Amino acid sequence: MPTARRSSNRLLLALFVGLLASLADPATHASGQEGGVRERLKDPQDGRLDLSAWLAEAHGFLPMISLITEPAVDYGVAGAAAFFHRPPGWTLEGAREAFNRGEMLQTPSVSVAAGGYTFNDSWFVGGGHLGVWRGDRIRYTGFGGYGSFNLSLAGVTPSEKDFSFDYNLEGWGLVQSLRWRLPDSRWFVGGTWTLVGLTTRFDADRLPTIGPVQRESRNGSLGAVLAYDSRDNIFTPNRGVSGTLEGKRHDDLFLGDYEYWQGDLDATSHHPVASSLVLAFRVRGSAVSDGAPFWGLPGVLMRGVPAQLYLGERMAQGEAEVRWDLDSRWSLVGFGGMGWTRNTLRDQSLSRTVGAGGVGFRYLLARAFGVRGGLDVAYGSDGLAFYVTMGSAWR
């Protein structure tokens, strides 16, 4: 589901970009506190703009405005209200010093309610919680939402001719995930349950490589997860490895209408090869058995490639990114990658390969949390696209 796949980046985008808009609104500040607000926006180490103190001292939900820059649904605007939960025993100065020493930062929890609209008449409303409990021994993710998304799908016919068609997905989705850390390790085990109810609208005559699709249906799954996480922070890592291996069964036992298996692998690694240079890699792979609806197929997901455009029964992609820190705040990034999908029709394998790459910049917005934000410009086979990136661009 598009909303679930983009939920983590959208949450960060709403929290940190939208926060800038709320700070500029005098109505959000109490009278007589202008000096305090001004001081909270400065880092005591270098005197430059930094949101760490504001995030650490804010109480209650904050109103926010952010941009949607996903090419799959065109550009648009999202509004959100988010609450930042400080970890027990966390202190602002301690977190700043831990970042300076390159140590692992404590992971916070975040609650969010959001809604958005784009220029191709796609829209969504929803809310969720990213919970880090019991000293990061338990991690929880919960999300629920409703929306309508006008998307496109690209494919290849048996005659090796490209085709594409537009379609609409409207409905609701629920995601529940819980992971437990194995004692004295960086490994997690857990489970996930998803349930999606969608109405699909499209021109069936333009589906040469996809079988009949149920127009109104539900898709429910239950899965097991094995994960590893040694990143120094979850927002913009400088070092460490993160990986997730997940196996799911979609079945009517879990309130769905489809029966098939699904396996997913997603792994990233970050390496500080010099004092001002970080090299990072990402690999993703996914496969489904027979019986999956076309909108449930795994797809290529990277900057420069519209989401939900290139789907397949088998999918693999690889990406690389380099970040060069110009000083303690500003950085330049360069990135690129390739993706591959395969479908089978009448015992014939139909595959497609796409690539994309680009450049961007980052600014260290919150030193105590390791959060960098900026803008990426990417180019792929579908043209030029830009992305407002908060935290990591890898979702």
Phi, psi and omega per residue, in radians:
M1 nan 2.284 -3.056
P2 -1.012 -0.706 -3.103
T3 -1.147 -0.711 -3.128
A4 -1.176 -0.679 -3.106
R5 -1.204 -0.460 -3.125
R6 -1.770 0.078 -2.962
S7 -1.065 -0.761 -3.071
S8 -1.146 -0.757 3.122
N9 -1.181 -0.684 -3.135
R10 -1.140 -0.649 3.132
L11 -1.109 -0.800 3.123
L12 -1.119 -0.720 3.129
L13 -1.069 -0.773 3.125
A14 -1.140 -0.703 -3.049
L15 -1.199 -0.784 -2.977
F16 -1.731 -0.678 3.068
V17 -1.296 -0.783 3.132
G18 -1.110 -0.509 3.107
L19 -1.055 -0.633 3.107
L20 -1.057 -0.696 3.122
A21 -1.163 -0.695 -3.135
S22 -1.196 -0.563 3.121
L23 -1.159 -0.536 -3.097
A24 -1.374 -0.138 -3.102
D25 -1.632 1.941 -3.112
P26 -1.023 -0.434 -3.104
A27 -1.156 -0.316 -3.115
T28 -1.487 -0.061 -3.092
H29 -2.026 2.484 3.106
A30 -1.318 2.632 3.127
S31 -1.124 2.581 3.116
G32 1.391 0.113 -3.096
Q33 -2.035 0.264 -3.044
E34 -1.064 -0.755 3.138
G35 -1.068 -0.736 3.128
G36 -1.103 -0.726 3.113
V37 -1.094 -0.765 -3.124
R38 -1.075 -0.711 -3.133
E39 -1.206 -0.614 -3.140
R40 -1.186 -0.313 3.141
L41 -1.597 0.074 3.122
K42 -2.023 2.462 3.051
D43 -1.470 2.225 -3.114
P44 -1.129 -0.312 -3.115
Q45 -1.356 -0.779 -3.090
D46 -2.154 -0.051 3.119
G47 1.243 0.237 -3.097
R48 -1.756 2.928 -3.117
L49 -0.981 2.236 3.126
D50 -2.698 2.331 -3.059
L51 -1.685 0.082 -3.052
S52 -1.002 -0.870 -3.091
A53 -1.138 -0.697 3.136
W54 -1.074 -0.786 3.141
L55 -1.159 -0.661 -3.095
A56 -1.248 -0.524 -3.044
E57 -1.799 -0.129 -3.131
A58 -1.196 2.494 3.122
H59 -2.232 2.365 3.139
G60 1.543 -3.115 -3.120
F61 -1.443 2.491 -3.115
L62 -1.915 2.284 3.054
P63 -1.320 2.438 -3.043
M64 -2.514 2.698 3.024
I65 -2.240 2.363 3.140
S66 -2.472 2.936 3.115
L67 -1.707 2.568 2.936
I68 -1.870 2.132 -3.069
T69 -2.167 0.387 3.131
E70 -1.364 2.046 -3.101
P71 -1.036 -0.450 -3.105
A72 -1.082 -0.529 -3.118
V73 -2.109 0.225 3.137
D74 1.273 3.109 -3.128
Y75 -1.461 2.718 -3.128
G76 -2.979 -2.885 -3.072
V77 -2.282 2.474 3.076
A78 -2.209 2.517 3.035
G79 -2.046 2.575 -3.084
A80 -2.654 2.793 2.944
A81 -2.247 2.120 -3.047
A82 -2.233 2.664 3.104
F83 -2.235 2.254 -3.106
F84 -1.740 2.143 -3.106
H85 -1.789 2.039 3.116
R86 -1.288 2.405 3.107
P87 -1.133 2.620 3.101
P88 -1.014 2.345 3.133
G89 1.372 0.044 -3.105
W90 -1.328 2.390 3.036
T91 -2.238 2.577 -3.093
L92 -1.107 -0.837 -3.107
E93 -1.169 -0.657 3.103
G94 -1.093 -0.695 3.124
A95 -1.184 -0.693 3.104
R96 -1.087 -0.761 -3.134
E97 -1.174 -0.647 3.104
A98 -1.100 -0.688 3.091
F99 -1.116 -0.761 3.137
N100 -1.071 -0.613 -3.130
R101 -1.477 -0.055 -3.139
G102 1.326 0.384 -3.126
E103 -1.485 2.886 3.106
M104 -1.219 2.286 -3.125
L105 -1.583 2.610 3.082
Q106 -1.169 2.493 -3.090
T107 -1.597 2.150 3.136
P108 -1.511 2.936 2.998
S109 -1.840 2.643 -3.121
V110 -2.438 2.342 2.995
S111 -1.941 2.528 -3.062
V112 -2.620 2.535 2.929
A113 -2.221 2.355 -2.994
A114 -2.600 2.823 3.039
G115 -2.718 2.695 -3.107
G116 -2.766 2.854 3.136
Y117 -2.525 2.466 3.128
T118 -2.133 2.940 -3.030
F119 -1.247 -0.201 3.050
N120 -1.716 0.364 3.081
D121 1.213 0.420 2.947
S122 -1.502 2.596 3.141
W123 -2.698 2.824 3.111
F124 -2.765 2.706 2.944
V125 -2.395 2.570 -3.136
G126 3.128 -3.118 3.124
G127 -2.859 2.822 -3.129
G128 -2.963 -3.114 -3.122
H129 -2.527 2.284 2.961
L130 -1.816 1.879 -3.025
G131 -1.890 2.324 3.041
V132 -2.124 1.949 -2.942
W133 -2.092 2.769 3.023
R134 0.891 0.924 3.093
G135 1.119 0.659 3.140
D136 1.154 0.447 3.018
R137 -1.518 -0.323 3.111
I138 -2.312 2.310 3.064
R139 -2.135 2.279 -3.094
Y140 -2.182 2.449 3.008
T141 -2.289 2.188 3.084
G142 -2.346 2.351 -3.122
F143 -2.584 2.491 3.037
G144 -2.515 2.486 -3.123
G145 -2.916 2.954 3.089
Y146 -2.363 2.487 -3.140
G147 -2.926 3.028 3.073
S148 -2.329 2.219 -3.026
F149 -2.252 2.139 3.065
N150 -1.654 1.949 -2.967
L151 -2.200 3.064 3.065
S152 -2.301 2.677 3.112
L153 -2.264 2.328 3.101
A154 -1.969 2.570 -3.142
G155 -2.756 -3.059 3.138
V156 -2.274 2.359 3.114
T157 -1.521 2.901 3.088
P158 -0.989 -0.457 3.103
S159 -1.459 0.154 3.117
E160 1.146 0.443 3.037
K161 -1.654 2.365 3.093
D162 -1.278 2.611 3.040
F163 -2.560 2.831 3.043
S164 -2.651 2.717 3.072
F165 -2.635 2.720 3.126
D166 -1.686 2.561 3.106
Y167 -2.646 2.908 -3.138
N168 -2.181 2.368 3.001
L169 -2.056 2.182 3.099
E170 -2.319 2.320 3.123
G171 2.813 -2.770 -3.008
W172 -2.188 2.839 3.109
G173 -2.651 2.578 3.085
L174 -2.258 2.405 3.082
V175 -2.307 2.272 3.075
Q176 -2.337 2.180 -3.122
S177 -2.445 2.404 -3.136
L178 -2.416 2.292 -3.127
R179 -2.284 2.474 3.106
W180 -2.022 2.361 3.093
R181 -1.368 2.313 3.036
L182 -1.207 2.512 -3.033
P183 -0.955 2.309 3.041
D184 0.949 0.745 -3.125
S185 -2.614 3.058 3.053
R186 -1.818 0.197 3.138
W187 -1.626 2.527 3.082
F188 -2.214 2.549 2.981
V189 -2.231 2.616 -3.124
G190 -3.108 -2.837 -3.109
G191 -2.534 2.882 3.135
T192 -2.515 2.517 3.082
W193 -2.285 2.289 3.105
T194 -2.257 2.581 3.058
L195 -2.529 2.192 -3.095
V196 -2.242 2.328 3.031
G197 -2.099 2.042 -3.001
L198 -2.311 2.578 2.905
T199 -1.876 2.161 -3.091
T200 -1.854 2.258 3.122
R201 -2.163 2.156 3.126
F202 -2.858 2.983 3.086
D203 -1.599 1.825 -3.050
A204 -1.096 -0.423 3.141
D205 -1.193 -0.227 -3.094
R206 -1.876 0.567 3.138
L207 -2.104 1.199 -3.053
P208 -1.209 -0.407 -3.093
T209 -1.969 0.136 -3.088
I210 -2.221 2.336 -3.123
G211 -1.275 -3.091 -3.127
P212 -0.998 2.465 -3.131
V213 -2.071 2.269 3.069
Q214 -1.184 2.219 -3.001
R215 -1.272 -0.653 3.068
E216 -2.129 2.110 -3.043
S217 -2.751 2.939 3.035
R218 -2.155 2.625 3.115
N219 -2.322 1.942 -3.119
G220 -2.031 2.474 -3.119
S221 -2.515 2.696 3.029
L222 -2.271 2.301 -3.053
G223 -2.400 2.834 3.048
A224 -1.954 2.511 -3.029
V225 -2.252 2.365 2.950
L226 -2.127 2.187 -3.040
A227 -2.376 2.737 3.090
Y228 -2.397 2.435 -3.107
D229 -2.612 1.941 3.073
S230 -2.132 0.328 -3.139
R231 -1.151 2.598 3.116
D232 -1.283 -0.389 2.927
N233 -2.770 2.769 -3.028
I234 -1.504 -0.187 -3.052
F235 -1.548 -1.126 3.104
T236 -2.301 1.526 -3.046
P237 -1.150 2.563 2.983
N238 -1.826 -0.411 3.124
R239 -2.751 2.797 3.076
G240 1.991 2.977 -3.096
V241 -2.180 2.442 3.043
S242 -2.336 2.274 -3.138
G243 -2.554 2.542 3.114
T244 -2.369 2.237 3.043
L245 -2.062 2.141 -3.023
E246 -2.333 2.366 3.036
G247 -2.106 2.286 -3.070
K248 -2.206 2.587 2.950
R249 -2.054 2.069 3.031
H250 -1.614 2.225 -2.993
D251 -2.819 2.768 3.074
D252 -1.208 -0.300 3.053
L253 -1.099 -0.404 -3.129
F254 -1.879 0.474 3.010
L255 1.326 0.318 3.114
G256 -1.802 3.065 3.134
D257 -1.886 -0.072 -3.082
Y258 -2.054 2.646 3.131
E259 -2.248 1.949 3.097
Y260 -2.911 2.918 3.111
W261 -1.812 2.685 3.108
Q262 -2.531 2.393 3.065
G263 -2.219 2.406 -3.089
D264 -2.366 2.433 3.031
L265 -2.283 2.312 3.107
D266 -2.497 2.088 -3.092
A267 -2.426 2.432 3.073
T268 -2.287 2.665 3.055
S269 -2.490 2.443 -3.125
H270 -2.170 2.323 -3.029
H271 -2.335 2.020 3.046
P272 -1.367 1.682 -3.072
V273 -1.434 -0.221 3.058
A274 -2.714 3.001 -3.079
S275 -1.076 -0.462 -3.102
S276 -2.132 0.266 -3.057
L277 -2.319 2.204 3.102
V278 -2.131 2.178 3.106
L279 -1.885 2.328 -3.065
A280 -2.338 2.627 3.138
F281 -2.354 2.647 3.076
R282 -2.481 2.432 3.010
V283 -2.274 2.447 3.060
R284 -2.341 2.547 3.058
G285 -2.647 2.571 -3.120
S286 -2.717 2.610 3.117
A287 -2.612 2.553 3.065
V288 -2.267 2.665 3.061
S289 -1.513 3.125 3.128
D290 -1.070 2.557 3.054
G291 1.939 -0.078 -3.109
A292 -1.408 2.468 3.011
P293 -1.200 2.717 -3.061
F294 -1.071 -0.606 -3.124
W295 -1.323 -0.144 3.076
G296 -1.690 -0.004 3.130
L297 -1.266 2.558 3.078
P298 -1.195 2.646 -3.092
G299 -2.428 2.827 3.067
V300 -1.189 2.318 -3.097
L301 -2.396 1.695 3.105
M302 -2.715 2.806 3.121
R303 -1.059 2.306 -3.101
G304 1.686 -0.138 3.120
V305 -2.154 2.042 3.137
P306 -1.012 2.360 3.120
A307 -1.104 2.559 3.085
Q308 1.164 0.242 -3.135
L309 -1.593 -0.760 -3.107
Y310 -1.935 1.734 -3.088
L311 -1.979 2.684 3.114
G312 -2.847 2.819 3.058
E313 -1.164 -0.464 3.018
R314 -2.205 2.437 -3.137
M315 -2.528 2.442 3.053
A316 -2.573 2.563 3.086
Q317 -2.672 2.668 3.084
G318 -2.404 2.466 -3.099
E319 -2.441 2.724 3.039
A320 -2.390 2.594 3.130
E321 -2.535 2.462 3.057
V322 -2.164 2.369 3.094
R323 -2.103 2.202 3.141
W324 -1.963 1.996 -3.141
D325 -1.421 1.953 3.135
L326 -1.237 -0.649 3.028
D327 -2.669 -2.774 -3.078
S328 -1.263 -0.185 -3.098
R329 -2.092 -0.830 -2.990
W330 -1.655 2.497 3.127
S331 -2.475 2.707 2.963
L332 -1.955 2.541 3.116
V333 -2.266 2.610 2.994
G334 -2.344 2.519 -3.038
F335 -2.645 2.797 3.086
G336 -2.967 2.798 -3.132
G337 -2.978 2.987 3.102
M338 -2.307 2.553 3.086
G339 -2.296 2.665 -3.076
W340 -2.456 2.395 3.051
T341 -2.293 2.680 3.098
R342 -2.467 2.394 3.022
N343 -2.221 2.771 3.123
T344 -2.126 2.258 3.110
L345 -2.389 2.098 3.140
R346 0.918 0.866 3.119
D347 1.087 0.294 3.104
Q348 -1.979 2.280 -3.132
S349 -1.499 2.237 3.138
L350 -2.107 2.023 -3.066
S351 -2.156 2.820 3.139
R352 -2.600 2.476 3.119
T353 -2.135 2.340 3.119
V354 -2.296 2.675 3.119
G355 -2.411 2.787 3.122
A356 -2.815 2.773 3.100
G357 -2.901 2.998 -3.132
G358 3.098 -2.926 -3.112
V359 -2.385 2.894 3.112
G360 -2.959 -3.044 3.088
F361 -2.406 2.810 3.118
R362 -2.373 2.670 2.984
Y363 -2.269 2.352 3.124
L364 -1.299 1.730 -3.040
L365 -1.391 -0.605 -3.080
A366 -2.491 1.719 -3.063
R367 -1.103 -0.644 -3.090
A368 -1.163 -0.353 -3.126
F369 -1.999 -0.052 3.130
G370 1.214 0.528 -3.054
V371 -1.671 2.139 3.018
R372 -1.973 2.494 3.116
G373 -2.339 2.727 3.140
G374 3.109 -2.723 -3.058
L375 -2.277 2.359 3.058
D376 -2.032 2.444 3.016
V377 -2.050 2.139 -3.062
A378 -2.180 2.621 3.096
Y379 -2.280 2.298 3.079
G380 -2.419 -2.931 -3.115
S381 -1.137 -0.308 3.139
D382 -1.736 0.165 3.063
G383 1.879 -2.856 -3.054
L384 -1.595 2.479 3.098
A385 -2.554 2.645 3.051
F386 -2.180 2.685 -3.045
Y387 -2.378 2.216 2.928
V388 -1.382 2.014 -3.005
T389 -1.950 2.139 3.060
M390 -2.124 2.297 -3.039
G391 1.291 -2.348 3.117
S392 -1.644 2.476 3.071
A393 -1.326 -0.233 3.140
W394 -1.577 1.991 -2.948
R395 -1.465 nan nan
